[in-house]
Every structure is written in C-alpha cells, then in structure tokens.
Amino acid sequence: MKLFDDFDAVKFPEENLIFITCGEYLYYIYNPKYDSWKKHKNAGNDHITVSNYPDVSEEELTKALNGVFPKKETDIMRHCHPSQLNIWNLLNLLKDDYSNFLSDDEIYDTVDKFLSESNIPYKSYLKLKELFDNVLILKQNNEQIITRIKELSFDIIGRNIYKKEIGIIDGHNCSSYFWIQPVRVIDFSDTNGIGNVAEMESAEISIEEDDIDQYLTPFLYKYFDDELEANKKRVDNCSDDEQISYVNGFEWYLTHNFYTYSSIADMLRDIKDTIDALSSGRKNEFTDKLKEKRGFATCKLIYAKNLTDEQIKEYNDNRPTEDGTETELIIDFYRRFIYRMEYMMKVGKEKGYNLISFMGP
C-alpha cells in the first residue's frame, strides 16, 4: 500500500510481519504477535521488491499504529523504542512534538548540538522531552529554555559542549572535513588506490576543511614531501591519459597526503613555537600567514540564491583578506591538535603504522 512520499506498507506473510519501506528499502517492521514496532537495524540498505509482497490494508496498518493512519515518517518511528533511532530521527520527533520551541533557530541548534554530542543520544532525547514538558507548564521564555538545555547537557555529558572553539572531532565526519589518521602503505603500485593503504580508523580525527586551510596549511605545505615514495606513487584517477599519471603536491580532495612521523614531529615543534609567538606577541615565520584570511569566505561568488548581481558584486568586492579569530582560540586549537597528533603517533607506531595521512573531503 502506498503511503506518503516514497514509503510503502506491505505484508511478509511467512513471518506474519508488516514491512514499511522507502524507495523499496526496508526501514520499519511490525510484529503483530508482540504488538511491537522496531526500526530495521540496517535501515535504508536492504532492498526488497515491493511488488512481490501483498499490500497491507488501511485497517490493519491503522490498528497497528493505535488507531492513527500514518501521514509522515514520524508517525511510525514514534512507536519504536528511541534507542533504535538515530540522531536525525530523534530531532525530527522533537520538532514534531515541540514545534513551538524548535521553530526557534537558536533552540533548534542548541538541541541539535546536545544530541550530536551525547554518548547515548536516546537518553538525552528522553531528558529533553521532560524538559520541554516542564517548560510548557512553567511557561518559560526562549532564553530560559536555552539556559536549561545547556545546564541539562552539562549534567549528562559532563563538559561544556557550547563553548566557542575550533573543532576537532573524534572519528570520521563525512561532511566537509579533513580526515587524519595513522596509515601504512600495503601496495606501492598505487598509494591512492582503495585497498592499498591500511588505515587506523580507531585513532582517526576530523577537522573542518576551512579550519585546516586557515590554521594548518602553512605547516602542512611546508612539511609535505613530494619525494616521499608514498606521495610519489599516488595515481591520478581523474587523468584521461592512457599513460599512468600521478598526483603532484598536497591534494585537497579525496587523496592521501602522507607524512612521516619525523616530519609531523618537526611540524609540531613549529606549532609549539607559534603558540609561544602568539602568546608573547613576537613574530615567527607563521604568525603573519595566520593573519591572512583563507578558506571558503575568500572564494569568488558566482551565484547565490536570492542574491542580485549587485549584491554578489558587493560581496566579491569586499571579501575578507584578514582573519580575526581570537588568539586564545587559535592557541587552544593548536594545543589540542598537538595532543591528538602525539597520541596518534604513539598508538600508530605501537600497531605498526608508519605514516600519518591527511585526506580532504
């Protein structure tokens, strides 16, 4: 039976189950025996041919959902235990149930940050529901609500997740982030090939590409070694030539940029000296470079939705050339980066990895 968007409801007669699919991929399962819904563990990845299954009747589906025929996905997911749902699901449920609060961008961003940083997101979700229910009774304003969410997040997470800082994320972030981790080349025929480089994902960190550009490229470019064998053997997969061609220099997108541990150690010494220079007010070879604005904000704007040609020209004529980041934030970032890289090299060496890779999005 066709539902909303690309969702369908079908029967799985052999097991007496109801399947909810999206684009013919399995998402939710209802078991009448236990009157229970669950989100499929591999939701969005297991394909079924919907036309091969009998339809569920509107009456059957409505009964399974306690008398409410579903008009959107949240009508189904709210019947699953929240521990089965991802952060985006939990956020959508909160938007549905407390739209008068989460329609405020600042409250939404505060909640999103809370759930994203939580070790056990569904527990935070349940606490947020309690908070919003109490707020309805106490009739608190938005500023008070944000304060309460921040206090709750500190109680659950144990640290201030809202403090201003240049971010370093544990693990692999698939957005516009650089991925940094210990690696070891297994096959030097193509050090850009999938399966030729072993990656120590357990030690991986991610840093937003604008932050890499602004705060780390002066060091990364200085210590990148074109003559290192691992860098010399990166096959250029975008080349149209019949002959094999190789990637040259530091590559920004989806390519390993390899560094030896000794070059990383030299880089960290320069960063430590830069911390001292920034703290004392003296100059070194990097302090002026850090004042130059780099990253997305300096790129020429060709087109932007809702902007006129005159507004685009004004933006391009006034693109920033100097970075105004507070010195304390830069120093704090460098100290955290040094700690992560020193730890990464220690555990990498222990496990047999001999290089550090920086790979862009």
N, C-alpha and C positions, 0 to 999 in steps of 0.2 A: 504494500500500500504506500502510495506516495505521500510524504509528509511535507514539511517546509524545506525550502532551499533544495539541497541535493540529498536530503535524508529520506530513507525508506524504512518500512517496518515489514518484516517477513517472519514466517514460521520456520523452525527447524524441527520437523515432526519427529524424527528419530529420537531426539532427546527431550521433546516437549518443551522447547525454548522459544523465546521471541528474540530476534536479532534486529537491532537498529543499525543501519548502515548509512554512510555518507559517501557519495560517489562510488558506491559498491565496495567500500572498505568498512570492515566491521568496527563498531565503536561501543555499543552497549548491548548487554544481554539480560533478559528477564527470565527467571526460573519460577514458574507457577507453583512448583512443589513447595518451595520455601517462601513464596511471595517476596522475592528479593531481586533487586537490580544491582548490576555491577558494571563498571567501565572495563572494557576489554583491556587486558594488560598490554597488548600490542596494538592498541587502537590506532587506526589510520594506516596500518601496514599490511594487514591480512585481507586480501581481496576475495570476494565471493561474487558469483554471477547471480544477481538478484532475481532475474527472470526464471532461474531454476528452482526457486523456492515459492511455496504458496503464500499469498498475502495474509496478513493479519486483519481481522475485521475491526472496524472502528470501535465496536462494543468491547471486544477483547482488550484492545490497547487502552481504552479509557478505564476499564476496570483495573488493569494492571497498574495504572497511574492514579489510583484512588479517586476515580471519577472525573479526572481532568484530561481532556484530549490535548496533546502537546501542540503548541504553536511555535515553539522555539526550542533550541537545544537545552537551555537551562531547565525547561520543564521536565526533561528526562534526567539530567545529571543531578538535580537536587534529590532524587530518590536513591542515588548511590551514596555509599559512605564517603565522606570528604577525603579520607586517606587515599582513595583511589584516583583522585582528581589532581590535575597539575595546577600550577600557579595561575595560569590564564583562566582555567575553569573556575577556580575559587574567586578570582577577581570578578568574573562575569556574574557569578551568583550574588556577590555583594552589590554589584551595580544594579542587578535586578531588584533585590530586596531593599536596598537603601539608596535608591536613585536620587532622592532629595539631598543626600550628603555627597555621594560620589560624582554628582554632576559638577561639583566644585573642583576645578583642576588641581588645586593645592592639596585638598583632601585625597583625591584620587592618586596623585603622585606619592603622597605620604604612605598610603595603604599599599600601593604597588611596591614601593621600596621595602616596606615591612615584610610582605610576603616573600619577595625575592631573596631577602637576606636571611630568612628563617631556616633553621635546620630541619624543623618539622612543620612545613607550611600549613597543614590542615589544623594543627593545634592553634597556630596564630589566627587562622581563619575563624575558628570557634570563639576565640577570645575577642576578636573584632566584632563578631555578631553580638556577643554580650555587651560590648562597649556601646555599639550603636543602639541596641535596645534600651539601655540605660539613658543614653543621650536623649532619646525620644521622650522619656519620662521627665528628665531634668530640664529639657528644652534649652540646651547649651548652644552657644553660637559657634561658628566655624573655627574661630581662633582657639576656643577652649577645646573643641573636638580634636584639632591637630595636636595640641599640647598633650591631651590624654593618650592619643595614639602613640606619640613619641615616648611617653612615660611607660606605656604598656610594652612597646618594643624593647626598651632597655631592660625591663623586668624579665622578658622572655629570652632575648638574645644575649644580654649581658654586656653590651657595648653600645656606644652612641653611633648608630648607623647613618645619622643625618649630618654629622659634622662635615664641613667642607674639606675635601681633599682630592688629590689627583689619584684616580682609582687604579688599584692593582687587584685583578680578580683571580681567585683560585680556579684552576682548571681551564676548560676550553669554552670560550664565548664565541658563538658563531656569527655575531654581528660584525661591526666594523672595527675589529680588534686584531692586533698582532698576537701571535701565539709563540710563546718562548718556553723551550724545554730542552733537556739533555737528549742527545741523539747519538747514534752510531751508524756509519755507512756500512751496509752489508754487501752492496754490489756497486762498484765504482764505474760500471759501464754507463750509468745514468743516475746521478745523485739527485735528480729531480723526479725520478720515477716512483710510482706507488709500489710499495713492497721492497724497495731498495734501501730504505732508511728506517732503522728501528727507532721508535720514539718512546721516551719515558713519560707517558701521559700522567702518571701519578704525581709528577713534580711540576707539571705544566702550570704556567700563569698566563693571563691575557691582559693586555694593556691597549686602550683605545688608540686607534691609529693617529689621531690628532695629537694625543699626548706623546706618542712615540716621535712624531715629527717635531714637535715643539721642544721637548726636553731631552731626547735621547739621540736624535740623528747626528748632532755634532760629534758625539762619541762613537756611534755606530759606523759612521762614514770614515772616521779616522782609523779605526782598527779593523775595517773589513779588508781581508787579504784575498785579492783576485788570484794570487798564485797558489793558494791552498788547494790541494788536489780536489777536495770535496766541492769547492766552489768552481773550479775549472771544468768539472765534469757534469755540470747541470745542463741537460739537453733542453733546448728551446722548443717546446712542444707547439708553439704558435708559428714556427717558421714554415714557409711554403717551399723552401728549397729542397731539392732531392737529397743534397748532401746534409749530413748532420751539422747543425749549428748549435752553439752553446750560449747560455745566458752570461752576460758580462755585467760586472759591478753589482752593487746592492740592488736587489729586485724587490719592488714594493708589493707585488701581488702573487699570492699562492705559490711561492717558491722558497725553498730553504735558503737562508743566508747563514753560512756556517762560521763559527768562531771557535778557536781552540781555547782551552781553559786558561792558558797563559795570556792570550790576548784579552780575554774577559777580565783576568786579574789586573792587567795593565789599565784597562778601561775603568775598572772600579777605583783604582788609585787616582786616576784623573778626576773621577766624580767626587771622591773624598776631598781632593784639593779644591774642587769647585765649591763644595759645601763650605769649606774654610774661607774661600774668597768671598762668597756671598755673605757669610756671617760677619766678616771683618770689614767688608767694603773695598777690599783690594781687587785688582783685575788679574785674570789669567787668560789663557787662550780661548776659553769658552764663555766667559761672562758676557762679552759683547754679543756673541752669537745667540745667547739665550734671550737677549732683548729683542732680537729680530722676530717678527711675527711670521709663523709658518702655519701650515695646515689648511683646512677647508675654508676658513674665513678669508683667506688671501686669494682664493681661486676666482677667476673671472666668471661672472654670472652671465650666462647666455639667455636663459629663460627661467622664469619663475611664475608659478600660478598666482593669479590675482595682482601681479605687479605690471605696471605700464612700462613702455620702453623708456620713458623719462625716469621712472623710479629705478629701473635696472641700471641706467647710465649713472644715476646719482650714487647707487651702491658701488658700482665699479670704480667711480672716481674717488671714492672715499674708503676703499678697502684698507683695513688696518695694516700698518707696517711695523708697529712696535707691540710687544707683548706686555700686558700689565698685570700678570699674575703676581700675587704677593710672594715675596722672597721666602717667607716662612713655609708656604705651601710647597714651593719647589724643593726646599731643603728637606721637608718631611717626606716628600715623594722619593728623593734620592736615598735617604736613609733606609726607607722600606725596600726600595729596589735593590740596594746593596745587600741587605739581609737576605732577600729572596735568592739573589744570584749566588751568594756564597754558600747558602744551604743547598741550592740546586747542584752546584759543582761537587759538593761533598757527597751527596747521595748518588749523583750520577757516576762519579768515579767509583764509589763502592759497588755499583751494579754493572760496571763495565762500559758505561757510556763515556765517550771521549771528546765530544763536541757539544756546543750549545747552538741551537737553531733559533733564528728569528724569522718568522714567516708572516707575511701580511695577509689581509683578508681577500 
